[in-house]
Amino acid sequence: MATADEALDSTLEVADADRDEALLPPIRFLTDEEWMAKVDRAARHHLGMSGEEFARAWKAGQFDNDPDQPGVMRVAMMLSFGK
């Protein structure tokens, strides 16, 4: 017969396994096109320009005078993940 401690340990192990499976959805990698579509949506939402327009402007240094704008940084960080 299992002791109370053994029964609790067994219950916790099962709960941990169930929790880990529930918290970790399957990983899905985006294609370059899917990622750029996300960049495009973010650029349009935060900055009112397309993702391509933003990428060109960012590379040309058009945001160098004020790069810390929240919308600029959000989209710029997304560009670096797509590489």
C-alpha positions in Angstrom: 0.0 0.0 0.0 1.3 3.5 -0.9 2.0 6.0 1.8 0.3 9.4 1.6 3.6 11.0 0.5 4.1 8.4 -2.3 0.5 9.0 -3.5 1.0 12.8 -3.4 4.3 12.5 -5.3 2.6 10.4 -8.0 -0.2 12.9 -8.3 2.2 15.8 -8.7 4.2 14.0 -11.4 1.0 13.4 -13.4 -0.1 17.0 -12.9 3.3 18.3 -14.0 3.2 16.3 -17.1 -0.3 17.4 -18.0 0.5 21.0 -17.3 3.6 20.9 -19.5 1.7 19.6 -22.4 -1.1 22.1 -21.9 1.3 25.1 -21.7 3.4 24.2 -24.7 1.5 24.4 -28.0 3.2 22.9 -31.1 5.8 25.1 -32.7 5.0 26.4 -36.1 7.6 28.2 -38.1 6.5 31.0 -40.4 7.6 31.3 -44.0 9.3 34.5 -45.1 6.1 35.6 -46.8 4.0 34.9 -43.6 6.5 36.8 -41.5 6.6 39.8 -43.9 2.8 39.9 -43.9 3.0 40.3 -40.1 5.6 43.1 -40.5 3.3 44.7 -43.0 0.3 44.6 -40.7 2.3 46.0 -37.8 3.8 48.8 -39.9 0.3 49.8 -41.2 -1.1 49.7 -37.7 1.6 51.6 -35.9 3.0 53.8 -38.6 0.4 54.1 -41.4 2.8 52.6 -44.0 3.5 49.3 -45.6 6.1 46.9 -44.3 8.1 47.4 -47.5 8.0 51.1 -47.2 9.1 50.9 -43.6 12.0 48.5 -44.4 13.3 50.9 -47.1 12.9 53.9 -44.8 14.6 52.1 -41.9 17.5 51.0 -44.1 17.8 54.5 -45.5 18.1 56.0 -42.0 14.9 58.0 -42.2 14.2 57.2 -38.5 17.7 58.0 -37.2 16.6 61.4 -35.7 13.9 59.7 -33.5 14.3 55.9 -33.5 12.8 55.5 -30.0 9.2 56.0 -31.1 7.3 53.0 -29.8 5.8 52.1 -33.2 9.1 52.4 -35.0 10.9 50.2 -32.5 8.1 47.5 -32.6 8.3 47.2 -36.3 12.1 47.5 -36.5 12.5 44.7 -34.0 10.2 42.5 -36.2 12.5 43.2 -39.2 15.5 41.8 -37.3 13.7 38.6 -36.5 12.8 37.9 -40.2 16.5 37.6 -41.2 
